[in-house]
Amino acid sequence: MSKTTVKKYKWHADGCNTELTADEVLIKLGPIFCGVMKTMNECDGDIWMSDYQKLMGLFWNLHRNDLDESSTTDQCVSR
C-alpha cells in the first residue's frame, strides 16, 4: 500500500507558526471570517478596525502560502 502525503499550509497567527492541512485551515478561517461578516452586516457595511486587522491577518496567511507555491509572481499585493 502506498503512503499518501497530505499537503500542509503554513499558518502564522497569535505568535504561533505551524503547518495545517486544508481542512484545519478552513476550520481556522470560518469563525474569523464569519464573525467579521456578521459585524459588517449589522453595521450596514462598516467594519471595526479590529475586524479589519483580522481580515488582514487571514489575507497574509493565505498570501504567504501563495508566495510559497509560486515565488516568482506577486499578483495580489502591489509593490
C-alpha positions as a Markdown table, in Angstrom:
| # | Residue | x | y | z |
|---|---|---|---|---|
| 1 | Met | 0.0 | 0.0 | 0.0 |
| 2 | Ser | 1.4 | 3.4 | -0.9 |
| 3 | Lys | 1.6 | 6.2 | 1.6 |
| 4 | Thr | -0.3 | 9.3 | 0.7 |
| 5 | Thr | 1.1 | 12.6 | 1.7 |
| 6 | Val | -1.2 | 15.4 | 2.9 |
| 7 | Lys | -0.3 | 18.9 | 1.8 |
| 8 | Lys | 0.3 | 21.2 | 4.7 |
| 9 | Tyr | 0.0 | 25.0 | 4.6 |
| 10 | Lys | 1.9 | 27.5 | 6.8 |
| 11 | Trp | -0.2 | 29.3 | 9.4 |
| 12 | His | 1.1 | 32.3 | 11.3 |
| 13 | Ala | -1.2 | 33.6 | 14.0 |
| 14 | Asp | -1.1 | 34.6 | 17.6 |
| 15 | Gly | 2.7 | 34.2 | 17.7 |
| 16 | Cys | 2.4 | 30.6 | 16.6 |
| 17 | Asn | 3.9 | 29.3 | 13.4 |
| 18 | Thr | 2.6 | 25.9 | 12.4 |
| 19 | Glu | 1.5 | 23.9 | 9.4 |
| 20 | Leu | -2.1 | 22.8 | 8.9 |
| 21 | Thr | -4.0 | 20.6 | 6.4 |
| 22 | Ala | -6.6 | 22.3 | 4.2 |
| 23 | Asp | -9.3 | 21.1 | 6.5 |
| 24 | Glu | -7.6 | 22.6 | 9.5 |
| 25 | Val | -7.1 | 25.9 | 7.7 |
| 26 | Leu | -10.8 | 26.0 | 6.8 |
| 27 | Ile | -11.7 | 25.4 | 10.5 |
| 28 | Lys | -9.5 | 28.4 | 11.5 |
| 29 | Leu | -10.8 | 30.6 | 8.7 |
| 30 | Gly | -14.5 | 30.0 | 9.3 |
| 31 | Pro | -15.1 | 31.7 | 12.7 |
| 32 | Ile | -12.8 | 34.6 | 12.0 |
| 33 | Phe | -14.3 | 35.4 | 8.6 |
| 34 | Cys | -17.9 | 34.8 | 9.7 |
| 35 | Gly | -17.5 | 37.0 | 12.7 |
| 36 | Val | -16.2 | 39.9 | 10.6 |
| 37 | Met | -19.0 | 39.4 | 8.0 |
| 38 | Lys | -21.7 | 39.4 | 10.8 |
| 39 | Thr | -20.4 | 42.7 | 12.1 |
| 40 | Met | -20.4 | 44.1 | 8.6 |
| 41 | Asn | -24.0 | 43.0 | 8.1 |
| 42 | Glu | -25.1 | 44.5 | 11.4 |
| 43 | Cys | -23.2 | 47.8 | 10.7 |
| 44 | Asp | -24.5 | 48.3 | 7.2 |
| 45 | Gly | -21.2 | 47.6 | 5.5 |
| 46 | Asp | -18.9 | 49.2 | 8.1 |
| 47 | Ile | -16.4 | 47.2 | 9.9 |
| 48 | Trp | -14.4 | 47.7 | 13.1 |
| 49 | Met | -10.6 | 48.3 | 12.9 |
| 50 | Ser | -10.1 | 45.1 | 14.9 |
| 51 | Asp | -12.2 | 43.2 | 12.3 |
| 52 | Tyr | -10.1 | 44.8 | 9.5 |
| 53 | Gln | -7.0 | 43.5 | 11.3 |
| 54 | Lys | -8.5 | 40.0 | 11.5 |
| 55 | Leu | -9.2 | 40.1 | 7.7 |
| 56 | Met | -5.7 | 41.3 | 7.0 |
| 57 | Gly | -4.3 | 38.5 | 9.2 |
| 58 | Leu | -6.2 | 36.0 | 7.1 |
| 59 | Phe | -5.1 | 37.6 | 3.9 |
| 60 | Trp | -1.4 | 37.4 | 4.9 |
| 61 | Asn | -1.7 | 33.8 | 5.9 |
| 62 | Leu | -3.2 | 32.9 | 2.6 |
| 63 | His | -0.8 | 35.2 | 0.7 |
| 64 | Arg | 2.3 | 33.6 | 2.3 |
| 65 | Asn | 1.2 | 30.2 | 1.1 |
| 66 | Asp | 0.5 | 31.5 | -2.3 |
| 67 | Leu | 4.0 | 33.0 | -2.5 |
| 68 | Asp | 5.5 | 29.7 | -1.3 |
| 69 | Glu | 3.7 | 28.0 | -4.2 |
| 70 | Ser | 4.7 | 30.4 | -6.9 |
| 71 | Ser | 7.5 | 32.5 | -5.6 |
| 72 | Thr | 8.1 | 34.3 | -8.9 |
| 73 | Thr | 5.0 | 36.5 | -9.1 |
| 74 | Asp | 3.1 | 38.6 | -6.6 |
| 75 | Gln | -0.3 | 39.3 | -8.2 |
| 76 | Cys | -2.2 | 40.3 | -5.0 |
| 77 | Val | 0.0 | 42.9 | -3.5 |
| 78 | Ser | 1.5 | 45.8 | -5.5 |
| 79 | Arg | 5.0 | 46.9 | -4.6 |
